[in-house]
Amino acid sequence: MCTQFITLRPAPIPNITNQNTKKRPTSVPLYQRIFIPSHVYRHPSAVLLELCTSLKELHQILPLVIKNGFYDEHFFQTKLISLFCKFSSITEAARVFEPVEQKLDVLYHTMLKGYAKNSALRDALKFFGRMRFDEVSPVVYDFTYLLQLCGDSLDLTRGREVHGMVITNGFQSNLFAMTAVVNLYAKCRQVEDAYKMFERMPQRDLVSWNTVVAGFAQNGLARRAVQLVLQMQEAGQKPDSITLVTVLPALADVKALRIGKSVHGYAFRAGFESKINVWTAMLDMYFKCGSVKNARLVFKGMSSRNVVSWNTMINGFEQNGESEEAFAMFLKMLDEGVEPTNVSMMGALHACANLGDLERGRFVHRLLEEKKLGSDVSVMNSLISMYSKCKRVDIAASLFGNLKQKTIVTWNAMILGYAQNGCINEALNLFCEMQSHDIKPDSFTLVSVVTALADLSVTRQAKWIHGLTIRTLMDKNVFVCTALVDTYAKCGAIQTARNLFDMMEERHVITWNAMIDAYGTHGHGKEALDLFDDMQKGSVKPNEITFLSVIAACSHSGLVEEGLYYFESMKENYGLRPSMDHYGAMVDLLGRAGRLDDAWKFIQDMPVKPGISVLGAMLGACKIHKNVELGEKVADELFELDPDEGGYHVLLANMYASASMWEKVARVRTAMEKKGIKKTPGCSLVELRNEVHTFYSGSTDHPQSKRIYAYLDTLGDEIKAAGYVPDTNSIHDVEEDVKEQLVSSHSERLAIAFGLLNTSRGTTIHIRKNLRVCGDCHEATKYISLVTGREIIVRDLRRFHHFKNGSCSCRDYW
């Protein structure tokens, strides 16, 4: 262990004039340095100083001290310096210290403590140098203050210097000094050095044991920390509440639930029932280990609770995806009269955001204003996120605009809010504005921007943001790279996405999920399963989203048996509980393959009541396979859950239309009109020369509409000659030529025609549609790719279709 140190040059403290550095006469007897006359100690001024609780009160008492002639008394000087330092006014402490002609050592030690608590390390070391120049003998606490400050500043070099001075001044065996040394090395992430110092200590108390335990725990070495707790007990030292509060967060971070339960047992046996901090740390451990049930039991059994305990419950439920429970806990907290803090409000806002519950979010907003907690920028960031996730990005933007103080998190929240609400241009403009304010984007900023660009599905834009990540040195960040993988995939560049995935040095579970999902939505089911097999061979453990992506990939590619196997594997081999989305994916898997009876039985056997996504998948399967009887039964249950969902009304009408049941089609449409339910209009986007062109079915408001429709007529003749036969079975009560005209003016046809007219031969056309591609357009696009020799990539609501040379990547299984 290196114990050399650099000599610290003595220097006057900064920004103080008229310094009197004259050392006290050595002839002053010891009794005069420590004796406090009774008339001084018992004076009301002294009593008031003892009772002083704020800087304002101290300023009120100071004139009384001066008026009574006590300002020159060493007791008052020391007390005043101590209080000014306590209230973080080191400048005023120095004004008391400097004029004193005969400075006692205690004044120096008090001032050094003040510098260590309230100033930068450099200033504290300068004052320590001055002490040495003034021949003040250091005491052990001088070194403990400096070591603490070095540790807090993570300044290992200066810390080693102070450690060297501890040795040269003969304190290497002092319990307090060496505990501070252990703390220094632990905070500077030199855990092994900390442990060496700990082992060399001739004596150890509970504080020193807790310090070394905390060192291992806070550096991610939870199991070593627990081993030390066992050694501590073997050495006859009983762990206290601080020991447990130190170890529990480390166990939570590594999700060591079994060890956490052992600590829980010890806490119970040791009689820590009244220690709120222990049980609050226990709550946090259980939540982070995913054991919500145990967290509930601990909270229920707590004899007393504080606001931190309530906040832990609110945030714990939220982190475990139980937003309803989180908000219910917030309301219960209010009912019991516990005053909420900023943390409480942020937890409630996050719950509202995840629930998409605008009404409850506004309730929390009003409560914020009532409690006057809205000035905190972190709370405002949560408020912006809540409104954005509740689809009121306009309110979020208004809050953002009125904020005087904005952090990088504020900018990120607003950019992401725009991205989540499809306001891509606004997100990009705000990103540019952020840079114009010289605010450097972080990884979260870039992830938000990449997310916005993913919705554009424009490869060139993806390459632009990719280049920016390289220039800002964030191309190695796992979350940024994962977002890029997802973006390239959503731009149709699946091979580029895979190349980037293979180049990544670190892969998080979300990275694997993004690539598996990309293969699935592009119809490459086998590649998705191969990649999942690779994932299982590595160290990254699949989660619920992984299995959802795998089952969806099987569904898109018709891999029914494989999907069934992985659904069971998810439960049996990984202990994961299926969500409603998993059940919906399984119904889609079976139903799309024509196994309607199996899909319906699967729904009947579900351990929970089927949700909208499950029944919606079943209705879609009935429409595809024209099973009207079962479809009607499913629709009845579906509309009980959500009678105003327009998309499923349209799906039911289309099912009737495909079966030529026109009276029932009319009945559904009439019901929609009475309820005020409107069909979502089909919309397709195509990007050309940095401009996004939007087309709606049958629209004629585009500047090139005449050219587009004329070209579609010509193109229609060409594809008919190649074998295309229009499917007009879903249209009723009009002439055949009108039917053909209606289907040929769907939004994706208009977008494709525009792209073909305005790009050179060989250019791939990229289209994005807000709804599922209809059967006739799918068939027509295959023939268009054949007669034009172009590749056409269409991203619809559910998946990608790569049309090339008259065929589609989905192999007509969609």
C-alpha positions in Angstrom: 0.0 0.0 0.0 1.5 3.3 -1.1 1.7 5.8 1.9 3.7 8.6 0.2 2.0 11.9 -0.1 2.7 15.3 -1.7 3.4 18.1 0.7 0.5 20.4 0.7 1.5 24.0 0.4 0.1 26.3 3.1 -2.1 29.0 1.6 -4.6 31.6 3.0 -8.2 30.8 2.6 -9.7 32.4 -0.5 -11.6 35.7 -0.6 -10.8 36.8 2.9 -9.0 40.1 3.6 -7.3 41.5 6.7 -6.2 38.1 7.8 -4.4 37.9 11.1 -2.4 34.7 11.1 -0.5 35.5 14.3 -0.1 32.3 16.3 -1.3 32.4 19.9 1.6 32.8 22.5 2.8 29.4 23.6 2.8 30.8 27.2 -1.0 30.6 27.5 -1.7 28.0 30.1 -3.9 25.1 29.3 -6.5 25.9 31.9 -7.0 29.3 30.2 -7.7 27.6 26.9 -10.5 25.4 28.2 -11.9 27.2 31.2 -15.3 28.8 30.6 -16.4 31.3 33.3 -19.8 30.4 34.7 -21.1 33.9 34.1 -20.4 33.4 30.4 -21.8 29.9 30.1 -25.0 30.7 32.0 -25.6 34.0 30.2 -28.8 34.2 28.1 -26.7 34.7 25.0 -25.0 31.4 25.5 -28.4 29.7 26.1 -29.8 31.3 23.0 -26.8 30.1 20.9 -27.4 26.5 22.2 -31.0 26.8 21.1 -30.3 28.4 17.7 -31.8 26.4 14.8 -31.2 28.6 11.7 -29.0 31.2 10.1 -31.7 33.8 10.5 -32.0 33.1 14.3 -28.2 33.4 14.5 -28.2 36.8 12.9 -30.8 37.9 15.4 -28.7 36.6 18.4 -25.3 38.0 17.2 -26.0 41.7 18.2 -26.9 40.5 21.7 -23.5 38.6 22.0 -21.6 41.8 20.9 -23.7 44.1 23.1 -22.8 42.0 26.2 -19.1 42.0 25.4 -18.8 38.3 24.8 -17.7 38.5 21.2 -14.0 38.2 22.3 -14.7 35.3 24.5 -13.1 32.1 23.1 -16.3 30.1 24.0 -18.5 32.4 21.9 -16.0 32.6 19.1 -15.9 28.9 18.8 -19.7 28.6 19.1 -20.3 31.2 16.5 -17.9 29.6 14.0 -19.4 26.2 14.6 -22.9 27.6 14.1 -22.1 29.5 10.9 -20.4 26.4 9.5 -23.4 24.3 10.6 -25.7 26.6 8.6 -23.4 26.5 5.6 -22.1 30.1 5.8 -18.4 29.5 5.7 -17.7 33.1 4.7 -19.3 34.5 7.9 -17.5 31.8 9.9 -14.2 33.2 8.5 -15.2 36.7 9.4 -15.4 35.6 13.0 -12.2 33.6 12.8 -9.8 36.0 11.1 -9.8 39.0 13.5 -9.0 36.7 16.5 -5.4 37.5 17.6 -4.9 34.6 19.9 -6.4 31.8 18.0 -6.9 28.6 20.0 -6.4 25.3 18.3 -10.1 24.5 18.7 -10.9 27.5 16.4 -8.7 26.0 13.6 -10.3 22.5 14.1 -13.8 24.0 14.0 -13.0 26.0 10.8 -11.5 23.0 9.1 -14.6 21.0 9.9 -16.6 23.8 8.3 -14.5 23.8 5.2 -14.8 20.0 4.9 -18.6 20.2 5.3 -19.3 23.3 3.1 -16.5 23.8 0.6 -14.6 22.2 -2.2 -11.8 19.8 -1.4 -9.2 22.3 -2.6 -10.3 25.0 -0.1 -10.4 22.5 2.8 -6.8 21.3 1.9 -5.6 24.9 1.6 -6.9 25.7 5.1 -5.3 22.5 6.4 -2.0 23.7 4.9 -2.5 27.0 6.7 -3.0 25.2 10.0 0.4 23.5 9.5 2.0 26.8 8.7 0.5 28.2 11.9 2.0 25.3 13.8 -1.4 23.9 14.9 -1.0 20.2 15.8 -3.6 18.2 13.9 -6.0 16.0 15.8 -7.5 12.8 14.5 -10.8 14.4 13.6 -9.1 16.8 11.2 -8.1 13.8 9.1 -11.5 12.1 9.3 -13.1 15.3 7.9 -10.6 15.5 5.1 -10.9 11.7 4.3 -14.6 12.0 4.2 -14.4 14.9 1.8 -11.9 13.1 -0.4 -14.3 10.1 -0.5 -17.3 12.3 -1.3 -15.3 14.0 -4.1 -14.0 10.6 -5.4 -10.5 12.1 -5.3 -8.4 9.0 -4.7 -5.0 10.8 -5.3 -5.6 13.4 -2.6 -7.2 10.8 -0.4 -4.0 8.8 -0.5 -2.0 11.9 0.5 -4.2 12.4 3.5 -3.9 8.7 4.3 -0.1 9.2 4.3 -0.5 12.1 6.7 -2.6 9.9 9.0 0.4 7.5 9.2 3.1 10.1 9.6 1.1 11.7 12.4 0.8 8.4 14.3 -2.9 7.7 13.8 -2.5 4.5 11.8 -3.9 2.5 14.7 -6.7 4.9 15.6 -10.1 3.4 15.2 -11.8 6.6 13.9 -9.0 7.5 11.4 -8.8 4.1 9.9 -12.5 3.7 9.6 -12.4 7.0 7.6 -9.6 5.5 5.5 -11.7 2.4 4.8 -14.6 4.6 3.8 -12.4 6.6 1.4 -11.2 3.6 -0.5 -14.7 2.1 -0.6 -16.2 5.3 -2.1 -13.4 5.5 -4.6 -14.3 2.0 -5.8 -11.1 0.5 -4.4 -12.9 -2.1 -2.4 -10.0 -4.5 -2.1 -7.8 -1.7 -0.7 -10.6 -0.8 1.7 -10.7 -4.4 2.9 -6.9 -4.5 3.4 -7.1 -1.4 5.6 -10.0 -3.0 7.5 -8.0 -6.2 8.1 -5.0 -4.2 9.5 -7.1 -2.4 12.0 -6.1 -3.5 15.5 -9.6 -2.9 16.8 -13.0 -2.7 15.1 -16.3 -1.4 16.2 -19.8 -1.6 14.7 -19.2 1.6 12.6 -16.0 0.2 11.0 -17.8 -3.1 10.2 -20.8 -1.2 8.7 -18.4 0.9 6.7 -16.6 -2.1 5.0 -20.0 -3.9 4.5 -21.3 -0.7 2.8 -18.2 -0.6 0.7 -18.9 -4.0 -0.8 -22.6 -3.5 -1.0 -22.5 -0.1 -2.8 -19.9 -1.4 -5.3 -22.2 -4.2 -6.5 -20.7 -7.0 -4.5 -23.8 -7.9 -2.5 -22.8 -11.5 -1.7 -19.4 -10.4 -0.3 -21.2 -7.9 1.8 -23.4 -10.6 3.2 -20.3 -12.8 3.9 -18.9 -9.9 5.9 -22.1 -9.6 7.9 -21.6 -13.3 8.8 -17.9 -12.7 9.7 -19.1 -9.7 11.8 -21.3 -11.9 13.8 -18.6 -14.5 14.3 -16.4 -11.7 15.6 -19.0 -11.0 18.3 -20.4 -7.9 16.7 -24.1 -7.8 16.3 -25.5 -6.2 13.1 -27.7 -3.2 13.7 -30.3 -1.5 11.6 -27.7 0.4 9.6 -26.1 -2.9 8.6 -29.4 -4.2 7.3 -30.3 -1.0 5.5 -26.9 -1.1 3.9 -27.1 -4.7 2.7 -30.8 -4.8 1.5 -30.4 -2.4 -1.4 -27.4 -4.4 -2.7 -29.4 -7.6 -2.5 -32.3 -5.8 -4.4 -29.9 -4.8 -7.2 -28.8 -8.3 -7.8 -32.3 -9.7 -7.1 -31.0 -12.1 -4.4 -34.4 -12.9 -3.1 -33.4 -16.0 -1.1 -30.7 -14.1 0.8 -33.1 -11.2 1.2 -35.6 -13.5 3.0 -32.8 -14.6 5.3 -32.1 -11.0 6.2 -35.8 -10.5 6.7 -35.8 -13.4 9.2 -32.8 -11.9 11.1 -34.5 -8.5 11.3 -37.6 -10.1 12.8 -35.6 -12.2 15.3 -33.4 -9.2 16.3 -36.4 -7.2 17.2 -36.2 -4.4 14.6 -40.0 -4.2 14.3 -39.9 -0.5 15.3 -37.1 0.5 12.8 -39.0 2.0 9.9 -35.9 2.4 7.8 -35.2 -1.4 8.0 -38.7 -2.3 6.9 -38.8 0.3 4.2 -35.5 -1.1 2.8 -37.2 -4.6 3.0 -40.1 -3.3 1.0 -37.8 -2.0 -1.7 -35.8 -5.3 -1.8 -39.0 -7.4 -2.3 -40.3 -5.1 -5.0 -37.0 -5.1 -6.9 -36.9 -8.9 -6.6 -40.4 -9.1 -8.1 -41.9 -10.4 -4.9 -44.9 -8.1 -4.7 -46.8 -10.4 -2.4 -44.1 -10.4 0.3 -43.9 -6.6 0.0 -47.6 -6.3 0.7 -47.2 -8.5 3.7 -44.3 -6.5 5.1 -46.2 -3.2 4.6 -49.3 -4.6 6.2 -47.2 -5.8 9.2 -45.4 -2.5 9.8 -46.2 -1.0 13.2 -45.5 2.5 12.0 -45.0 4.0 8.5 -43.5 7.3 7.2 -43.9 9.0 3.8 -40.8 7.1 2.5 -42.6 3.8 3.2 -45.6 4.9 1.3 -43.5 6.2 -1.6 -41.7 2.9 -1.7 -45.0 1.0 -2.0 -46.3 3.4 -4.8 -43.1 3.1 -6.8 -42.7 -0.6 -6.1 -46.2 -1.3 -7.6 -45.4 0.9 -10.5 -42.0 -0.8 -11.2 -43.8 -4.2 -11.2 -46.4 -3.1 -13.8 -49.2 -2.7 -11.3 -50.2 0.9 -12.0 -53.7 0.5 -10.6 -52.3 -0.7 -7.3 -49.8 2.1 -7.3 -52.5 4.8 -7.7 -54.8 3.0 -5.1 -51.9 3.2 -2.7 -51.4 6.9 -3.4 -55.1 7.5 -2.6 -54.9 5.5 0.6 -51.9 7.5 1.6 -53.9 10.7 1.2 -56.8 9.2 3.1 -54.6 8.4 6.0 -53.5 12.0 6.2 -49.9 11.4 5.1 -48.6 14.6 3.4 -47.3 13.7 -0.1 -43.8 14.7 -1.3 -42.5 15.3 -4.7 -41.6 11.6 -4.9 -45.2 10.6 -4.1 -46.5 12.9 -6.8 -44.1 11.6 -9.4 -45.1 8.0 -8.5 -48.8 8.8 -8.9 -48.1 10.6 -12.2 -46.2 7.6 -13.6 -49.1 5.4 -12.7 -51.5 7.7 -14.5 -49.2 7.8 -17.5 -49.0 4.0 -17.8 -52.7 3.7 -17.4 -53.3 6.4 -19.9 -55.8 7.9 -17.4 -56.1 11.6 -18.2 -58.8 12.2 -15.5 -56.7 10.9 -12.7 -53.7 12.6 -14.1 -55.5 15.9 -13.9 -56.5 15.2 -10.3 -52.8 14.8 -9.4 -52.0 18.0 -11.3 -54.6 19.9 -9.3 -53.2 18.4 -6.1 -49.7 19.5 -7.1 -50.9 23.1 -7.4 -52.8 22.9 -4.1 -49.8 21.5 -2.3 -47.4 24.0 -4.1 -45.2 21.2 -5.3 -45.3 22.2 -9.0 -42.1 24.2 -8.9 -39.8 21.2 -8.8 -38.5 20.5 -12.3 -38.5 16.7 -11.7 -42.2 16.8 -10.9 -42.9 19.0 -14.0 -41.0 16.4 -16.1 -43.3 13.7 -14.8 -46.3 15.9 -15.6 -45.1 16.4 -19.2 -44.6 12.7 -19.6 -48.1 12.0 -18.1 -49.9 14.3 -20.5 -47.9 13.0 -23.4 -48.8 9.4 -22.7 -52.5 10.4 -22.2 -52.5 11.7 -25.7 -52.6 15.4 -24.7 -49.3 16.4 -26.1 -50.7 19.9 -26.5 -51.0 20.4 -22.7 -47.5 18.8 -22.3 -46.1 21.3 -24.9 -47.8 24.2 -23.0 -46.2 23.1 -19.7 -42.9 22.8 -21.4 -43.1 26.2 -22.9 -43.9 27.9 -19.6 -41.1 26.2 -17.7 -38.3 28.6 -16.9 -35.9 25.9 -15.7 -35.4 23.0 -18.1 -33.0 20.1 -17.6 -31.9 17.6 -20.2 -34.6 15.3 -18.8 -37.2 18.0 -19.6 -36.1 18.3 -23.2 -36.0 14.5 -23.5 -39.5 14.1 -22.0 -41.0 16.6 -24.5 -39.2 15.1 -27.5 -40.3 11.6 -26.6 -43.8 12.9 -26.0 -44.0 14.3 -29.5 -42.5 11.0 -30.9 -45.1 8.9 -29.0 -47.9 10.9 -30.4 -46.8 10.8 -34.0 -45.7 14.4 -34.1 -42.5 13.5 -35.8 -41.7 17.0 -37.2 -42.2 18.6 -33.9 -39.9 16.1 -32.2 -37.2 16.8 -34.7 -37.6 20.5 -34.5 -37.4 20.5 -30.8 -34.3 18.4 -31.0 -32.7 21.0 -33.3 -33.9 23.8 -30.9 -32.3 21.9 -28.0 -29.0 21.8 -29.8 -29.2 25.5 -30.6 -29.4 26.2 -26.8 -26.0 24.4 -26.5 -27.6 21.5 -24.6 -25.7 18.4 -25.4 -28.0 15.4 -26.2 -27.5 12.3 -24.0 -28.3 8.7 -24.9 -32.0 9.1 -23.9 -32.3 12.1 -26.2 -31.0 10.1 -29.1 -33.2 7.1 -28.3 -36.2 9.5 -28.3 -35.2 11.0 -31.7 -34.5 7.5 -33.2 -37.9 6.4 -31.9 -39.6 9.3 -33.7 -37.7 8.5 -37.0 -38.7 4.8 -36.7 -42.3 5.8 -37.4 -41.2 7.6 -40.6 -39.8 4.4 -42.0 -37.3 6.3 -44.1 -33.9 4.6 -44.4 -32.1 7.8 -45.2 -33.3 9.5 -42.0 -32.2 6.4 -40.1 -28.7 6.7 -41.6 -28.6 10.4 -40.6 -29.4 9.7 -37.0 -27.0 6.8 -37.0 -24.2 9.1 -38.2 -25.1 11.6 -35.4 -24.7 8.8 -32.8 -21.2 8.1 -34.2 -20.2 11.8 -34.1 -21.5 12.2 -30.5 -19.6 9.0 -29.5 -22.9 7.2 -28.4 -22.7 4.5 -31.1 -21.6 2.0 -28.4 -24.5 2.8 -26.1 -26.6 -0.4 -25.9 -29.9 1.5 -25.7 -29.1 3.8 -28.6 -27.9 0.9 -30.8 -31.0 -1.1 -29.9 -33.2 1.8 -31.0 -31.2 1.9 -34.3 -31.7 -1.8 -34.8 -35.5 -1.2 -34.3 -35.5 1.8 -36.7 -33.6 0.1 -39.5 -36.0 -2.8 -39.2 -39.0 -0.5 -39.3 -37.5 1.1 -42.4 -37.6 -2.3 -44.1 -33.8 -2.6 -44.0 -33.8 -5.9 -42.1 -30.3 -7.0 -43.1 -28.9 -3.6 -42.0 -30.6 -4.1 -38.7 -29.0 -7.6 -38.3 -25.6 -6.3 -39.3 -25.8 -3.6 -36.6 -27.0 -6.2 -34.1 -24.0 -8.5 -34.9 -21.6 -5.6 -34.4 -22.9 -4.7 -31.0 -20.4 -5.5 -28.2 -23.1 -5.5 -25.5 -26.7 -6.7 -26.0 -29.4 -6.1 -23.5 -32.6 -8.3 -23.4 -34.4 -5.4 -25.3 -31.8 -5.7 -28.0 -32.6 -9.4 -28.6 -36.3 -8.6 -28.4 -36.0 -5.9 -31.0 -34.2 -8.2 -33.5 -36.5 -11.1 -32.9 -39.5 -8.9 -33.3 -38.0 -7.4 -36.5 -37.7 -10.9 -38.0 -41.2 -11.7 -37.0 -42.8 -8.6 -38.5 -40.9 -9.1 -41.7 -42.2 -12.7 -42.0 -38.9 -14.4 -41.3 -40.2 -16.7 -38.6 -37.4 -19.3 -38.9 -34.7 -16.6 -38.5 -36.6 -15.3 -35.5 -36.5 -18.7 -33.8 -32.9 -19.3 -34.7 -32.0 -16.0 -33.1 -34.0 -17.0 -30.0 -32.1 -20.2 -29.8 -28.9 -18.2 -29.8 -30.2 -16.0 -27.1 -31.0 -19.0 -24.9 -27.4 -20.3 -25.2 -26.0 -17.0 -23.9 -26.2 -15.2 -20.6 -29.2 -12.9 -21.4 -32.4 -14.3 -20.0 -35.6 -14.0 -22.1 -38.4 -12.0 -20.5 -42.1 -11.7 -21.2 -41.6 -9.4 -24.2 -39.2 -12.0 -25.7 -41.8 -14.7 -25.7 -44.4 -12.3 -27.1 -42.2 -11.5 -30.0 -41.4 -15.2 -30.6 -45.1 -16.3 -30.5 -46.0 -13.3 -32.9 -43.2 -14.4 -35.2 -44.6 -17.9 -35.3 -48.0 -16.5 -36.0 -46.8 -14.4 -38.9 -45.1 -17.4 -40.5 -47.6 -20.1 -39.8 -45.3 -22.0 -37.3 -48.2 -23.2 -35.2 -46.6 -26.1 -33.3 -43.5 -24.1 -32.6 -45.7 -21.3 -31.1 -47.5 -23.7 -28.9 -44.2 -25.2 -27.7 -42.8 -21.8 -26.8 -46.0 -20.7 -25.0 -45.7 -23.7 -22.7 -41.9 -23.3 -22.3 -42.5 -19.7 -21.2 -44.5 -20.9 -18.2 -42.7 -24.2 -17.4 -39.1 -23.5 -18.1 -38.9 -19.8 -17.3 -41.7 -19.4 -14.7 -43.2 -16.4 -16.6 -46.9 -15.7 -16.3 -48.6 -15.0 -19.6 -50.2 -11.6 -20.0 -53.3 -10.8 -22.0 -51.0 -9.9 -24.9 -49.6 -13.4 -24.8 -53.1 -15.0 -24.9 -54.0 -12.7 -27.8 -50.9 -13.8 -29.7 -51.8 -17.4 -29.2 -55.4 -16.9 -30.4 -54.0 -15.1 -33.5 -51.5 -18.0 -34.0 -54.3 -20.6 -34.0 -56.9 -18.6 -35.7 -54.7 -17.4 -38.6 -53.9 -21.0 -39.3 -57.6 -21.9 -39.6 -57.7 -23.8 -36.3 -60.8 -21.8 -35.1 -62.1 -24.5 -32.8 -58.8 -24.8 -31.1 -58.5 -21.0 -30.7 -62.0 -20.8 -29.2 -61.3 -23.6 -26.8 -58.1 -21.9 -25.8 -60.1 -18.8 -25.0 -62.6 -20.8 -22.9 -59.8 -22.5 -21.0 -58.0 -19.2 -20.1 -57.4 -18.7 -16.4 -58.5 -15.1 -16.7 -61.4 -13.4 -18.5 -60.4 -12.7 -22.1 -59.7 -9.1 -22.9 -60.3 -7.0 -26.0 -57.0 -8.1 -27.7 -57.9 -11.8 -27.3 -61.4 -11.5 -28.6 -60.3 -9.1 -31.4 -57.8 -11.6 -32.6 -60.5 -14.3 -32.6 -62.9 -12.0 -34.6 -60.1 -11.3 -37.1 -59.6 -15.1 -37.6 -63.3 -15.6 -38.1 -63.3 -12.9 -40.8 -60.3 -14.4 -42.6 -61.9 -17.9 -42.6 -65.5 -16.6 -43.1 -66.9 -18.4 -40.0 -69.8 -16.0 -39.4 -71.5 -18.0 -36.7 -68.5 -18.1 -34.4 -67.7 -14.5 -35.4 -71.0 -13.3 -34.2 -70.6 -15.0 -30.9 -67.2 -13.4 -30.4 -68.5 -10.0 -31.5 -71.2 -10.1 -28.8 -68.6 -10.7 -26.1 -66.3 -8.1 -27.6 -68.9 -5.3 -27.7 -69.8 -6.1 -24.1 -66.3 -5.1 -23.1 -66.1 -2.1 -25.5 -69.3 -1.2 -27.3 -67.7 1.9 -28.9 -64.6 0.4 -30.5 -64.9 1.3 -34.2 -62.3 -1.0 -35.6 -64.0 -4.2 -34.5 -67.4 -2.9 -35.8 -65.7 -2.5 -39.2 -64.2 -5.9 -38.9 -67.6 -7.4 -38.2 -69.1 -5.6 -41.2 -66.3 -6.8 -43.4 -66.8 -10.4 -42.2 -70.5 -10.1 -43.2 -69.5 -8.5 -46.6 -67.1 -11.3 -47.4 -70.0 -13.7 -46.8 -72.3 -11.5 -49.0 -74.6 -10.9 -46.0 -75.4 -7.4 -47.0 -78.4 -6.9 -44.7 -76.2 -7.5 -41.7 -73.5 -5.2 -43.1 -76.1 -2.5 -43.3 -77.3 -3.3 -39.7 -73.7 -2.9 -38.4 -73.2 0.4 -40.3 -76.5 1.8 -39.0 -75.5 0.9 -35.4 -72.2 2.7 -35.9 -74.0 5.8 -37.2 -76.3 5.8 -34.2 -73.4 5.5 -31.7 -71.4 8.1 -33.6 -68.7 5.6 -34.4 -66.7 6.5 -37.4 -64.5 4.2 -39.5 -60.8 5.1 -39.4 -59.9 6.3 -42.9 -57.2 4.5 -44.7 -54.0 6.6 -44.9 -50.7 5.8 -46.6 -47.4 7.8 -46.4 -44.5 7.9 -48.8 -41.4 10.0 -48.4 -39.8 11.8 -51.4 -36.9 14.2 -51.2 -37.3 15.0 -47.5 -41.0 15.5 -47.8 -43.7 13.1 -46.6 -46.7 12.8 -48.9 -49.9 11.6 -47.3 -52.7 9.9 -49.3 -56.2 8.9 -48.1 -58.5 6.5 -49.9 -60.2 8.2 -52.9 -58.5 11.6 -52.1 -57.9 14.0 -54.9 -56.3 16.9 -53.1 -52.7 16.0 -53.9 -51.1 18.4 -56.6 -50.4 15.3 -58.8 -53.8 13.7 -58.4 -54.6 13.8 -62.1 -51.3 12.2 -63.1 -51.7 9.6 -60.3 -55.2 8.5 -61.3 -54.3 8.4 -65.0 -51.3 6.3 -64.2 -53.4 4.0 -62.1 -55.7 3.4 -65.1 -52.8 2.5 -67.3 -51.2 0.4 -64.5 -54.6 -1.4 -64.0 -54.7 -2.5 -67.6 -51.1 -3.8 -67.4 -51.6 -5.9 -64.3 -54.9 -7.3 -65.6 -53.0 -8.4 -68.7 -50.5 -10.1 -66.4 -53.3 -12.1 -64.7 -54.6 -9.8 -61.9 -58.4 -10.2 -61.2 -59.9 -7.5 -59.0 -61.6 -8.7 -55.8 -64.7 -6.6 -55.4 -66.7 -9.0 -53.2 -66.7 -6.6 -50.3 -68.5 -3.9 -52.2 -72.3 -3.9 -52.8 -75.0 -2.1 -54.8 -72.8 -0.5 -57.4 -71.8 -1.4 -61.0 -68.7 -3.6 -61.5 -66.6 -0.9 -63.1 -67.4 1.4 -60.1 -66.4 -1.4 -57.7 -63.0 -1.7 -59.5 -62.5 2.1 -59.4 -63.2 2.1 -55.6 -60.7 -0.6 -54.8 -58.1 0.9 -57.1 -58.2 4.2 -55.3 -57.2 2.8 -51.9 -54.6 4.9 -50.2 -51.7 2.4 -50.7 -52.4 2.3 -54.5 -52.3 6.1 -54.7 -49.0 6.2 -52.7 -47.4 3.4 -54.8 -48.4 5.2 -58.0 -47.0 8.5 -56.8 -43.7 6.7 -55.8 -43.4 5.0 -59.2 -44.1 8.3 -61.1 -41.5 10.3 -59.1 -38.5 7.9 -58.7 -36.1 6.5 -61.2 -36.2 2.9 -62.5 -34.8 0.4 -59.9 -35.6 2.6 -56.9 -37.4 0.7 -54.1 -40.7 2.2 -53.0 -41.4 2.4 -49.3 -45.0 2.8 -48.1 -46.4 3.1 -44.6 -50.1 2.4 -44.0 -52.2 3.0 -40.8 -54.5 0.0 -41.4 -54.1 -3.6 -42.5 -53.6 -4.0 -46.2 -56.8 -5.3 -47.9 -56.7 -8.5 -49.9 -57.3 -6.9 -53.2 -54.5 -4.3 -52.7 -52.1 -7.1 -51.6 -52.8 -9.0 -54.8 -52.6 -6.0 -57.0 -49.3 -4.9 -55.5 -47.8 -8.3 -56.3 -48.6 -7.7 -59.9 -47.4 -4.1 -59.9 -44.0 -5.3 -58.6 -44.0 -7.8 -61.5 -44.9 -5.4 -64.4 -42.8 -2.5 -63.2 -39.7 -4.5 -62.0 -39.7 -2.6 -58.8 -39.4 -3.7 -55.2 -42.2 -2.3 -53.1 -42.1 -2.5 -49.3 -45.3 -1.9 -47.4 -45.4 -1.5 -43.7 -49.0 -1.9 -42.5 -50.6 -1.9 -39.0 -49.3 -5.4 -38.2 -46.3 -6.3 -40.4 -44.1 -5.8 -43.4 -44.8 -7.0 -46.9 -41.8 -7.1 -49.4 -43.3 -7.3 -52.9 -40.8 -8.3 -55.6 -41.2 -10.0 -59.0 -44.8 -10.8 -58.4 -44.6 -12.4 -55.0 -44.7 -11.2 -51.4 -42.5 -12.1 -48.5 -45.5 -13.1 -46.4 -46.2 -15.9 -48.9 -49.9 -14.9 -48.8 -50.0 -16.0 -45.1 -51.1 -12.8 -43.4 
